[in-house]
């Protein structure tokens, strides 16, 4: 499969994740007014840690695929986002296994807010809303360089924002249930 096809399919998957994240956030905010959807609320509350584990694992594996298999060098901002993402795989796995519903969601939300903030800033760099000096902390990389731009708006950092946002919304369900 060509890189362009992989990028396009990944962008479609992330766009679906964005739609689901918004829908789940609306469901969370209006869960008491939507009793017909209580089954979805219960499902997300009960299995949110496992879903978070799957999402963070998939996102971590994709970052490693792009950097280690395809050879796309990660810039310093990408590494900071990874620092916020990678521990969540272990955090969710352990929390889901032991059914820990208090500390893990709070830790995940904090990590996701930090990682999402960095990713959002980098997305703005890549689409030209803000500018900064090239980050050459890692030779040959530039935080404002776009390696992926699909569907007219999707960049790697926006994919990162989307994953972090989905994890935050999931953890709202899990923590609320605790």
SVG drawing of the C-alpha trace seen along z (x, -y; Angstrom):
<svg xmlns="http://www.w3.org/2000/svg" viewBox="-35 -34 56 41">
<polyline fill="none" stroke="black" stroke-width="0.4" points="0.0,0.0 1.3,-3.4 2.1,-6.1 -0.6,-8.3 -3.2,-5.6 -2.1,-5.0 -2.2,-8.7 -5.7,-9.0 -7.1,-6.0 -5.6,-7.3 -7.1,-10.7 -10.6,-9.1 -10.2,-7.1 -9.3,-10.2 -12.1,-12.2 -14.5,-9.4 -12.9,-9.6 -13.4,-13.4 -17.1,-12.9 -17.5,-10.3 -15.6,-12.4 -18.0,-15.3 -21.0,-13.0 -19.8,-11.4 -19.1,-14.8 -22.7,-15.9 -23.9,-12.7 -21.9,-13.2 -23.2,-16.7 -26.8,-15.8 -26.8,-12.2 -29.6,-12.9 -31.8,-14.3 -31.2,-11.4 -32.3,-8.3 -32.7,-6.3 -29.0,-6.4 -28.2,-5.2 -26.8,-2.0 -24.1,-3.9 -23.3,-5.9 -23.0,-2.7 -20.9,-1.1 -18.5,-4.0 -18.4,-4.2 -17.7,-0.5 -15.3,0.0 -13.7,-3.5 -10.4,-2.3 -10.2,0.5 -11.1,-1.7 -8.6,-4.3 -6.0,-1.5 -6.8,-0.5 -6.8,-4.1 -3.5,-5.0 -1.9,-1.8 -3.0,-2.2 -1.8,-5.9 1.6,-4.9 2.0,-2.1 1.2,-4.5 3.8,-7.1 6.4,-4.3 5.3,-3.0 5.8,-6.5 9.1,-7.2 10.8,-3.8 9.3,-2.0 8.7,-4.9 11.6,-6.9 9.8,-10.2 11.8,-11.9 9.9,-13.2 10.6,-16.8 10.9,-18.0 7.2,-18.9 6.3,-15.4 8.5,-13.9 6.8,-15.9 3.4,-14.7 4.7,-11.1 5.9,-11.7 2.3,-12.5 0.9,-9.6 3.1,-6.6 2.7,-6.3 -1.1,-6.3 -0.8,-2.9 0.5,-1.4 -1.7,-3.6 -4.9,-2.4 -3.8,1.2 -3.1,1.4 -6.1,-0.7 -8.4,1.4 -7.0,4.7 -7.4,3.6 -10.6,1.6 -9.1,-1.6 -11.5,-4.4 -10.1,-7.5 -6.4,-8.1 -6.0,-6.8 -8.7,-9.1 -7.3,-12.1 -3.7,-11.3 -4.9,-10.7 -6.8,-14.0 -3.7,-15.9 -1.4,-14.2 -3.9,-14.6 -4.4,-18.3 -0.7,-18.9 -0.1,-16.8 -3.1,-18.2 -2.0,-21.8 1.4,-21.1 -0.2,-19.4 -2.6,-22.2 0.2,-24.8 2.1,-22.6 -1.0,-22.3 -1.2,-26.1 2.5,-26.2 1.9,-23.8 -1.2,-25.5 0.4,-28.9 -1.8,-30.6 1.3,-31.3 4.9,-31.3 8.0,-30.4 11.7,-29.7 12.4,-26.3 13.0,-23.8 16.3,-22.2 16.8,-20.5 16.8,-17.3 18.9,-17.8 16.8,-17.6 13.5,-18.3 11.2,-21.3 8.1,-21.5 6.3,-23.6 7.0,-21.1 3.9,-19.2 4.4,-15.6 0.7,-14.9 -2.1,-17.2 -5.3,-15.3 -8.9,-16.3 -7.9,-20.0 -7.2,-20.2 -5.7,-17.0 -2.1,-17.1 -0.2,-14.8 -0.5,-17.2 -4.3,-17.5 -4.4,-13.7 -2.7,-13.9 -5.1,-16.6 -8.0,-14.3 -6.6,-11.3 -6.0,-13.3 -9.5,-14.9 -11.1,-11.4 -9.2,-10.2 -10.4,-13.2 -14.0,-12.6 -13.7,-8.9 -12.2,-9.6 -15.1,-11.9 -17.4,-8.9 -15.1,-6.7 -14.4,-9.2 -18.0,-10.2 -18.9,-6.6 -16.3,-6.2"/>
</svg>
